[in-house]
Each structure stands twice: as C-alpha cells, then as structure tokens.
Amino acid sequence: MLELLSYGDTGWGDEILRGLAITIQLAIVTLPVGLCLGFMAAFASMSRYRALRALGFGYTTLMRGLPEILTLFVVYNGVGLLWNMLLKWWNPDAPGSDFSPFWAGVVALGMVFGAFACEVLRGAFNSLDHGQAEAGRAIGMTRAKIFRRIQLPQLWRFALPGLGNLWINMLKDTALVSIIALNDLMRMTSVAVGVTKQPFTFYLLACLLYWAMCILSELVLARMEKHANRGVRRA
Amino acid sequence: MHPIETLLDSWPKLLDGTLMTLKLTLMGALIAGLLSPGFALIRSHASPLAQAPLRLYISFMRGTPILAQLFLIFYGSGQFRPVLQEWGLWNFFRDPFNCALLAFALNSTAYQTEILRGGIQGVAHGEIEAARAIGMNRLKILRRVVFPHAYRIAWPALGNEVILLMKASALASVVTVFDLMAQTRRVFSRSFDFSVYLWAALIYLCLTAAFVLVWRLAERRLGRHILARQQPRPGAPTPRETQA
C-alpha cells in the first residue's frame, strides 16, 4: 500500500504530486483572470449606458446558467476552431495547432469565476456607505481617487467572504480540466488507477488532497477576513 | 452546416439527452430532499458528539469535486467487486446511471442539509413557544410550525442548489450516461459541427429559466400569507376591517 504511494519509479507519489502542482498552478493563474473579468462585468452592469448593462447581465446570466463542463468544451473546441481558422487565414500553410488545455482551462474557469464574482462585487459595492463617496467628492477628490482610497479598500472587506467561496468552488472545478487531457491531479490519479487497478484507493487519495486544499483555503480565508475587518468597530 | 440544419438533424438525440438530464437532476434532488430534513434536524438539535459523523460527511462532500466523488463511486466500487457481488449489489454499481444518481444524491443531501439547517435555525423562537403553550406535542410542532417556516426561509437557497445539481449532472456524461452533454459531445465528435454546443447551451438555459419560474411560483404559494399582508388585493378587506 505504502509502496504504491512512494516517491520514485515504483510508486505513484511523485506523479500525483506533480498533478497536484498543475492543479494549484491552474487555480492560481485563473484567479486574477477571473477577478479582472468580474470587475469589468461589475462595472459594465452598473454603467450609465444601457448597452453595457445589458452586456453585463447577459454575460453573468449565461455563464451562471451553463454547466462548467459545457463552457469548458465550448472554449476548448470553439476557440481551437477559431484559432485554426485565423491561423489559416493569416498563413494558409501553417500547420493546425491545438489550443493548449491549460489555457482553455484558464479561460473557461476564469469566465465562470468572473460571472459569479461580478454578482459578489456588485453586492459589495451596493453595501458601501454612500455618504463616504459624497464626502470624498465634497473635499474635491476625483472619481478615480474616491474609488482607490475610499471604495476599493472597503469593497474588499464586503466581497471577501463571497470571493472566498468562489475560490473554493473554482479549486474544485479545476478537476474538470482532466477531461480535456490536462495532467492535473485528477488525471494523474486516473493514470495511476489504470496501471495499479486500485481505483478506490487512488480516487480516495485524490479526494483527500482536494479536501485538504479546501480546508487550508478556508483557514487562510478566515485569517484574511479577520485582517480585512481589523479596523471595524464591533457593537 | 447551417445551425438550423444541425438542430433538425440532431434533435432526437438532444431531446433524449435532455430527458436524461432532467431525470437525473429531479431524481437526485428528490432523494436528497427526502434525506435532508432528518439530517437537518440532527444538525440543529443533536448533541455535538452525535453530529460529528454528519459534519464530517458534509465537509467531505463540500470539500471535494463532484467529479472525484463520481469516480470514487463508479470506478472505486470495482475494487470491492467480490464483496459487492456477494451482497448482490454489484448489478447496482455496474450501471453508470445508478452511480451518477448515487453520487449526485449524496452530494446534494450534504448541501440541502446545511441549507435546511439554516432554515430551521431561522424559525422565530416565539412561534415554537406559542405552539408548545397551546399543547402541541413535539412531532406536531415540527410538522405544523418548524418545517413550514424552515422551508419557506430555505426555499430560494434550495432552488439554487437544484440548479447547481442540474449543472453538475452534465458530469455524468464522463461516465457514459447519455445525458444532454454526452449526446452533444457525440454529435460534435461525428460532425465537428460547433453549433450543436450552442444548441445545448440554449437548452440548458431554457431548463434553468423554466425551473426558476416554477420555483418562484412555488415560493409565492409558500409565502402567500405574507404576500397577502404586504399587498392587499383590490377589493379585499384590509387586516383592520377583518379584525373589526
């Protein structure tokens, strides 16, 4: 049993740890992409212009309503087709290339994260004290400065619990990229299962690793929330 | 191929898949819905020691990907094949539909339990005291006071959970259950016609939209006594008139 999980040629410990590293990499690269999309969508859906608002609403409704795996396939196959079409148009002799599963994962998971983050950020923005922005304007701050110095620091505090949940969901959703052949934790586990014929042992191990990551994330998030709320007076 | 032609070509498969997706989602949600009230009561009333296994189960279900849970049940059961055969359970675990249903039901039970616990804890204490004061026994209080309130409070969150379950049911395609996602992938792999994905997306959106509508109607029905108080119907007596 321990031999199977050991590090080196006989065990699967190193392969699975490498898969775990890919999973963590994917999640960490996706986070800023998703946050940027979330901020952009949130600004769009609170904009003065109706067209932008409709765009924001359409994006969040679509992304929140579709199964993540469908989004992933649409991005992986669709963007791949589009990319090859562009490539052929640019240079008819170019060999067709596959869209990398890693970046397909980043784009798809980032788009899903962005849609949910948009709602979290919008909610946080609406719970800001309106008087503070007015006070900022009264002493002559520009809108950018008001946003940076007054609204953003507090937005963080209100949005953190929601964004934390999204982070944990996204961490779990990274398992989906194993279906499009990225060598993440889930897929390395499947490879190990294929060789050792011990499916329960290895999938349980994968579950425990994901579980550990989620619990660790929760602990870190709880500390971050405490830190973000340090200046708040308790009743 | 024109997108409309694609639809005309592949609609029987997509319809088959849609029905399978609906079956999987509704059965999973229903099984979880039957299990969760009991668990929610344990979570809100039992001693911490009695809760420990339940908390562990819920934490595991919420902390691991559904895909991993599905693989654990579907492929993992193979490791215990002799034992399962001895118990006569092997036929159950051999069928991918059963495994997917089991995984989704177990997963959804964990989420629904937590949601319903929130609802039970949200019931105003005075209502329970009032029920006790007029001599209702504990079972009757649960049936007539606690659960009606708890479900009303938890209803929107339960609806979200069922929608999440429907989205998760697309994962069953990975273990060869022919739901909407699997049929879509099958059509795509034969024709490389991208528009079939867009049709699938549209079907998923319609399913979600229809579900949201039905759920909201039910919500209105559950909360009709509150709604009536907030906005009196034209011509209906106001609360003050009824009192007099």
Interface residues (C-beta under 8 A of the other chain):
Chain A: T61 L62 G65 L66 P67 E68 I69 L70 F73 V74 N77 G78 L81 I168 K172 D173 T174 A175 L176 S178 I179 M186 S190 V193 K197 Q198 P199 F200 T201 Y203 L204 A206 C207 Y210 W211 C214 I215
Chain B: S59 F60 R62 G63 T64 P65 I66 L67 A68 Q69 F71 L72 Y75 G76 S77 G78 Q79 F80 I163 M166 K167 A168 S169 A170 L171 S173 V174 M181 T184 R185 F188 F192 F194 Y197 L198 A200 A201 Y204 L205 T208 A209
